[in-house]
Amino acid sequence: MTATPAWPPQSAPRLHVETLLGDGVVVPVDGNPAHYLISVMRVKPDDIVLLFDGRSGEWAARARDIRKRDLVLECVAQTKPPEHVPDFWLCCAPIRKGRIDLIAEKACELGVARLQPVLTRRAVVDRLNFDRLHAHLVEAAEQCGRTALPELAEMTKLDTLLRDWQPGRHLFFADETGGAPLEATLRAHPGPAAFLVGPEGGFDPAERDAIRATSGAVPVSLGPRILRAETAAIAATAAWMAINGDWN
């Protein structure tokens, strides 16, 4: 007995688009995405490409009108509904190129709803390439099966973040001088949350005092070893997702 082929094909490429998707919606594709589909993935007429727009779930689209530098994709069926994104923000100090790119990629893969860069006194970087970070978020979402991109917020100063903090959201922060055990603390504080991770040099004493004085702030320990900033951000996010997120 011949097995029924999987539909949509597991090998179908995934692509993020800005067009609002729906049954019968036609999406013109050109530029780098078209080059990827035509020259790299060798998409042929009637092949399926999976599309997502961050709002409408995932849609199977059929390729047509393929030329050298552009093609058209026509939505034929929804393959995933809009995903439920856990209400978790990752707030992190800007760090060197490459490492902050890694944070963006893994934040998307782990299910973060919002990536919030936060400028602190000991940060060695005070500017970020937001176009590059957005591209990393898109690529990670295409690869990991997400149907919604994390919100990439503009960089804000730490004192502004704390001044405007809403107490209904827990603000866990990695306190290298000593904090509560991570697992028990996360279990005791369910609900909307954010995790604040400092730069390579950590928070200075005045910043640490200001964070602790913020309503909703909860200092936690990330263990006995000194972690790089990107390791701390990824580890903290994974721990929250395992205990209070969508991993259970």
Contacts in CASP RR format, 6 or more apart in sequence:
PFRMAT RR
TARGET T0000
AUTHOR 0000-0000-0000
METHOD contacts of the structure
MODEL  1
MTATPAWPPQSAPRLHVETLLGDGVVVPVDGNPAHYLISVMRVKPDDIVL
LFDGRSGEWAARARDIRKRDLVLECVAQTKPPEHVPDFWLCCAPIRKGRI
DLIAEKACELGVARLQPVLTRRAVVDRLNFDRLHAHLVEAAEQCGRTALP
ELAEMTKLDTLLRDWQPGRHLFFADETGGAPLEATLRAHPGPAAFLVGPE
GGFDPAERDAIRATSGAVPVSLGPRILRAETAAIAATAAWMAINGDWN
7 48 0 8 1.000
7 60 0 8 1.000
8 48 0 8 1.000
8 50 0 8 1.000
8 60 0 8 1.000
8 77 0 8 1.000
8 79 0 8 1.000
9 48 0 8 1.000
12 47 0 8 1.000
12 48 0 8 1.000
12 49 0 8 1.000
12 50 0 8 1.000
12 60 0 8 1.000
13 36 0 8 1.000
13 37 0 8 1.000
13 41 0 8 1.000
13 43 0 8 1.000
13 49 0 8 1.000
13 50 0 8 1.000
14 49 0 8 1.000
14 50 0 8 1.000
14 51 0 8 1.000
14 52 0 8 1.000
14 58 0 8 1.000
14 142 0 8 1.000
14 143 0 8 1.000
14 145 0 8 1.000
15 29 0 8 1.000
15 33 0 8 1.000
15 36 0 8 1.000
15 37 0 8 1.000
15 49 0 8 1.000
15 50 0 8 1.000
15 51 0 8 1.000
15 52 0 8 1.000
15 73 0 8 1.000
15 142 0 8 1.000
16 51 0 8 1.000
16 52 0 8 1.000
16 53 0 8 1.000
16 54 0 8 1.000
16 138 0 8 1.000
16 141 0 8 1.000
16 142 0 8 1.000
16 149 0 8 1.000
17 27 0 8 1.000
17 29 0 8 1.000
17 33 0 8 1.000
17 51 0 8 1.000
17 52 0 8 1.000
17 53 0 8 1.000
18 53 0 8 1.000
19 25 0 8 1.000
19 27 0 8 1.000
19 53 0 8 1.000
20 53 0 8 1.000
20 55 0 8 1.000
20 56 0 8 1.000
21 27 0 8 1.000
21 51 0 8 1.000
21 52 0 8 1.000
21 53 0 8 1.000
21 55 0 8 1.000
21 56 0 8 1.000
21 57 0 8 1.000
21 59 0 8 1.000
21 75 0 8 1.000
22 56 0 8 1.000
22 59 0 8 1.000
22 75 0 8 1.000
22 78 0 8 1.000
23 75 0 8 1.000
23 76 0 8 1.000
23 77 0 8 1.000
23 78 0 8 1.000
24 74 0 8 1.000
24 75 0 8 1.000
24 76 0 8 1.000
25 59 0 8 1.000
25 74 0 8 1.000
25 75 0 8 1.000
26 72 0 8 1.000
26 73 0 8 1.000
26 74 0 8 1.000
26 75 0 8 1.000
27 51 0 8 1.000
27 61 0 8 1.000
27 72 0 8 1.000
27 73 0 8 1.000
27 74 0 8 1.000
27 75 0 8 1.000
28 70 0 8 1.000
28 71 0 8 1.000
28 72 0 8 1.000
29 37 0 8 1.000
29 70 0 8 1.000
29 71 0 8 1.000
29 72 0 8 1.000
29 73 0 8 1.000
30 69 0 8 1.000
30 70 0 8 1.000
31 69 0 8 1.000
31 70 0 8 1.000
34 69 0 8 1.000
34 70 0 8 1.000
34 71 0 8 1.000
35 69 0 8 1.000
37 43 0 8 1.000
37 49 0 8 1.000
37 63 0 8 1.000
37 71 0 8 1.000
38 66 0 8 1.000
38 68 0 8 1.000
38 69 0 8 1.000
38 71 0 8 1.000
43 49 0 8 1.000
43 63 0 8 1.000
43 66 0 8 1.000
43 71 0 8 1.000
44 63 0 8 1.000
44 66 0 8 1.000
45 63 0 8 1.000
45 64 0 8 1.000
45 66 0 8 1.000
46 62 0 8 1.000
46 63 0 8 1.000
46 64 0 8 1.000
47 62 0 8 1.000
47 63 0 8 1.000
48 60 0 8 1.000
48 61 0 8 1.000
48 62 0 8 1.000
48 63 0 8 1.000
49 60 0 8 1.000
49 61 0 8 1.000
49 62 0 8 1.000
49 63 0 8 1.000
49 73 0 8 1.000
50 58 0 8 1.000
50 59 0 8 1.000
50 60 0 8 1.000
50 61 0 8 1.000
50 79 0 8 1.000
51 58 0 8 1.000
51 59 0 8 1.000
51 60 0 8 1.000
51 61 0 8 1.000
51 73 0 8 1.000
51 75 0 8 1.000
52 58 0 8 1.000
52 59 0 8 1.000
52 80 0 8 1.000
52 141 0 8 1.000
52 146 0 8 1.000
52 147 0 8 1.000
52 148 0 8 1.000
54 82 0 8 1.000
54 147 0 8 1.000
54 148 0 8 1.000
54 149 0 8 1.000
55 82 0 8 1.000
55 148 0 8 1.000
56 78 0 8 1.000
56 82 0 8 1.000
57 78 0 8 1.000
57 80 0 8 1.000
57 81 0 8 1.000
57 82 0 8 1.000
57 83 0 8 1.000
57 147 0 8 1.000
57 148 0 8 1.000
58 78 0 8 1.000
58 79 0 8 1.000
58 80 0 8 1.000
58 145 0 8 1.000
58 147 0 8 1.000
59 75 0 8 1.000
59 76 0 8 1.000
59 77 0 8 1.000
59 78 0 8 1.000
59 79 0 8 1.000
60 75 0 8 1.000
60 76 0 8 1.000
60 77 0 8 1.000
60 78 0 8 1.000
60 79 0 8 1.000
61 73 0 8 1.000
61 74 0 8 1.000
61 75 0 8 1.000
61 76 0 8 1.000
62 73 0 8 1.000
62 74 0 8 1.000
62 76 0 8 1.000
63 71 0 8 1.000
63 72 0 8 1.000
63 73 0 8 1.000
64 71 0 8 1.000
64 72 0 8 1.000
64 73 0 8 1.000
64 74 0 8 1.000
65 71 0 8 1.000
65 72 0 8 1.000
66 72 0 8 1.000
80 147 0 8 1.000
81 147 0 8 1.000
82 147 0 8 1.000
82 148 0 8 1.000
83 146 0 8 1.000
83 147 0 8 1.000
83 148 0 8 1.000
84 246 0 8 1.000
85 111 0 8 1.000
85 113 0 8 1.000
85 148 0 8 1.000
86 111 0 8 1.000
86 113 0 8 1.000
86 241 0 8 1.000
86 244 0 8 1.000
86 245 0 8 1.000
86 246 0 8 1.000
87 113 0 8 1.000
87 169 0 8 1.000
87 191 0 8 1.000
87 192 0 8 1.000
87 193 0 8 1.000
88 111 0 8 1.000
88 112 0 8 1.000
88 113 0 8 1.000
88 114 0 8 1.000
88 192 0 8 1.000
88 193 0 8 1.000
88 194 0 8 1.000
88 195 0 8 1.000
88 237 0 8 1.000
88 240 0 8 1.000
88 241 0 8 1.000
88 244 0 8 1.000
88 245 0 8 1.000
89 112 0 8 1.000
89 113 0 8 1.000
89 114 0 8 1.000
89 115 0 8 1.000
89 116 0 8 1.000
89 169 0 8 1.000
89 193 0 8 1.000
89 194 0 8 1.000
89 195 0 8 1.000
90 103 0 8 1.000
90 107 0 8 1.000
90 112 0 8 1.000
90 114 0 8 1.000
90 115 0 8 1.000
90 116 0 8 1.000
90 194 0 8 1.000
90 195 0 8 1.000
90 197 0 8 1.000
90 233 0 8 1.000
90 236 0 8 1.000
90 237 0 8 1.000
91 116 0 8 1.000
91 117 0 8 1.000
91 118 0 8 1.000
91 161 0 8 1.000
91 171 0 8 1.000
91 194 0 8 1.000
91 195 0 8 1.000
91 196 0 8 1.000
91 197 0 8 1.000
92 100 0 8 1.000
92 103 0 8 1.000
92 115 0 8 1.000
92 116 0 8 1.000
92 117 0 8 1.000
92 118 0 8 1.000
92 196 0 8 1.000
92 197 0 8 1.000
92 198 0 8 1.000
92 229 0 8 1.000
92 233 0 8 1.000
93 117 0 8 1.000
93 118 0 8 1.000
93 119 0 8 1.000
93 120 0 8 1.000
93 122 0 8 1.000
93 123 0 8 1.000
93 197 0 8 1.000
93 198 0 8 1.000
93 199 0 8 1.000
93 202 0 8 1.000
93 229 0 8 1.000
94 100 0 8 1.000
94 117 0 8 1.000
94 119 0 8 1.000
94 123 0 8 1.000
94 125 0 8 1.000
94 126 0 8 1.000
94 127 0 8 1.000
94 128 0 8 1.000
94 155 0 8 1.000
94 199 0 8 1.000
95 103 0 8 1.000
95 123 0 8 1.000
95 124 0 8 1.000
95 125 0 8 1.000
95 199 0 8 1.000
95 200 0 8 1.000
95 229 0 8 1.000
95 230 0 8 1.000
96 124 0 8 1.000
96 125 0 8 1.000
97 129 0 8 1.000
99 228 0 8 1.000
99 229 0 8 1.000
99 230 0 8 1.000
100 117 0 8 1.000
100 125 0 8 1.000
100 128 0 8 1.000
100 133 0 8 1.000
100 230 0 8 1.000
101 132 0 8 1.000
101 133 0 8 1.000
101 136 0 8 1.000
102 230 0 8 1.000
102 234 0 8 1.000
103 115 0 8 1.000
103 230 0 8 1.000
103 233 0 8 1.000
103 234 0 8 1.000
104 115 0 8 1.000
104 133 0 8 1.000
104 136 0 8 1.000
104 137 0 8 1.000
104 140 0 8 1.000
104 152 0 8 1.000
105 136 0 8 1.000
105 137 0 8 1.000
105 139 0 8 1.000
105 140 0 8 1.000
106 140 0 8 1.000
106 233 0 8 1.000
106 234 0 8 1.000
106 237 0 8 1.000
107 115 0 8 1.000
107 137 0 8 1.000
107 150 0 8 1.000
107 233 0 8 1.000
107 234 0 8 1.000
107 237 0 8 1.000
108 136 0 8 1.000
108 137 0 8 1.000
108 140 0 8 1.000
108 141 0 8 1.000
108 144 0 8 1.000
108 146 0 8 1.000
108 149 0 8 1.000
108 150 0 8 1.000
109 140 0 8 1.000
109 143 0 8 1.000
109 144 0 8 1.000
109 146 0 8 1.000
110 234 0 8 1.000
110 237 0 8 1.000
110 238 0 8 1.000
110 241 0 8 1.000
111 146 0 8 1.000
111 150 0 8 1.000
111 237 0 8 1.000
111 241 0 8 1.000
111 246 0 8 1.000
112 150 0 8 1.000
112 237 0 8 1.000
113 150 0 8 1.000
113 151 0 8 1.000
114 150 0 8 1.000
114 151 0 8 1.000
114 153 0 8 1.000
114 194 0 8 1.000
115 133 0 8 1.000
115 137 0 8 1.000
115 150 0 8 1.000
115 151 0 8 1.000
115 152 0 8 1.000
115 153 0 8 1.000
116 153 0 8 1.000
116 156 0 8 1.000
116 161 0 8 1.000
116 194 0 8 1.000
117 128 0 8 1.000
117 153 0 8 1.000
117 154 0 8 1.000
117 155 0 8 1.000
117 156 0 8 1.000
118 155 0 8 1.000
118 156 0 8 1.000
118 157 0 8 1.000
118 158 0 8 1.000
118 161 0 8 1.000
118 196 0 8 1.000
118 198 0 8 1.000
119 126 0 8 1.000
119 155 0 8 1.000
119 156 0 8 1.000
119 157 0 8 1.000
119 158 0 8 1.000
120 158 0 8 1.000
120 198 0 8 1.000
120 199 0 8 1.000
120 202 0 8 1.000
120 203 0 8 1.000
120 204 0 8 1.000
120 207 0 8 1.000
121 158 0 8 1.000
121 204 0 8 1.000
121 206 0 8 1.000
121 207 0 8 1.000
122 198 0 8 1.000
122 199 0 8 1.000
122 200 0 8 1.000
122 201 0 8 1.000
122 202 0 8 1.000
122 203 0 8 1.000
122 204 0 8 1.000
123 198 0 8 1.000
123 199 0 8 1.000
124 199 0 8 1.000
124 200 0 8 1.000
125 199 0 8 1.000
128 155 0 8 1.000
130 152 0 8 1.000
130 154 0 8 1.000
133 152 0 8 1.000
134 152 0 8 1.000
137 149 0 8 1.000
137 150 0 8 1.000
137 152 0 8 1.000
138 149 0 8 1.000
140 146 0 8 1.000
141 147 0 8 1.000
141 148 0 8 1.000
141 149 0 8 1.000
158 207 0 8 1.000
158 210 0 8 1.000
158 211 0 8 1.000
159 210 0 8 1.000
161 196 0 8 1.000
162 210 0 8 1.000
162 211 0 8 1.000
162 214 0 8 1.000
165 171 0 8 1.000
165 214 0 8 1.000
165 215 0 8 1.000
165 216 0 8 1.000
165 217 0 8 1.000
167 215 0 8 1.000
167 216 0 8 1.000
168 192 0 8 1.000
168 216 0 8 1.000
169 192 0 8 1.000
169 193 0 8 1.000
169 194 0 8 1.000
169 216 0 8 1.000
170 189 0 8 1.000
170 191 0 8 1.000
170 192 0 8 1.000
170 193 0 8 1.000
170 194 0 8 1.000
170 216 0 8 1.000
170 218 0 8 1.000
171 193 0 8 1.000
171 194 0 8 1.000
171 196 0 8 1.000
171 211 0 8 1.000
171 214 0 8 1.000
171 216 0 8 1.000
171 217 0 8 1.000
171 218 0 8 1.000
172 185 0 8 1.000
172 186 0 8 1.000
172 189 0 8 1.000
172 193 0 8 1.000
172 194 0 8 1.000
172 195 0 8 1.000
172 196 0 8 1.000
172 217 0 8 1.000
172 218 0 8 1.000
172 219 0 8 1.000
172 220 0 8 1.000
172 236 0 8 1.000
172 240 0 8 1.000
173 195 0 8 1.000
173 196 0 8 1.000
173 197 0 8 1.000
173 203 0 8 1.000
173 211 0 8 1.000
173 217 0 8 1.000
173 218 0 8 1.000
173 219 0 8 1.000
173 220 0 8 1.000
174 195 0 8 1.000
174 196 0 8 1.000
174 197 0 8 1.000
174 198 0 8 1.000
174 220 0 8 1.000
174 221 0 8 1.000
174 222 0 8 1.000
174 227 0 8 1.000
174 232 0 8 1.000
174 236 0 8 1.000
175 203 0 8 1.000
175 208 0 8 1.000
175 211 0 8 1.000
175 219 0 8 1.000
175 220 0 8 1.000
175 221 0 8 1.000
176 202 0 8 1.000
176 226 0 8 1.000
177 208 0 8 1.000
178 219 0 8 1.000
178 221 0 8 1.000
179 219 0 8 1.000
179 220 0 8 1.000
179 221 0 8 1.000
180 218 0 8 1.000
180 219 0 8 1.000
180 220 0 8 1.000
180 221 0 8 1.000
181 220 0 8 1.000
181 221 0 8 1.000
182 220 0 8 1.000
182 221 0 8 1.000
182 222 0 8 1.000
182 223 0 8 1.000
182 236 0 8 1.000
182 239 0 8 1.000
183 239 0 8 1.000
183 243 0 8 1.000
185 218 0 8 1.000
185 220 0 8 1.000
186 220 0 8 1.000
186 239 0 8 1.000
186 240 0 8 1.000
186 243 0 8 1.000
186 244 0 8 1.000
187 243 0 8 1.000
187 244 0 8 1.000
189 218 0 8 1.000
189 244 0 8 1.000
190 244 0 8 1.000
191 244 0 8 1.000
193 240 0 8 1.000
193 244 0 8 1.000
195 233 0 8 1.000
195 236 0 8 1.000
195 237 0 8 1.000
195 240 0 8 1.000
196 211 0 8 1.000
197 229 0 8 1.000
197 232 0 8 1.000
197 233 0 8 1.000
197 236 0 8 1.000
198 229 0 8 1.000
198 232 0 8 1.000
199 229 0 8 1.000
200 228 0 8 1.000
200 229 0 8 1.000
202 229 0 8 1.000
203 211 0 8 1.000
211 217 0 8 1.000
211 219 0 8 1.000
212 219 0 8 1.000
222 232 0 8 1.000
222 235 0 8 1.000
222 236 0 8 1.000
227 235 0 8 1.000
241 247 0 8 1.000
242 248 0 8 1.000
END
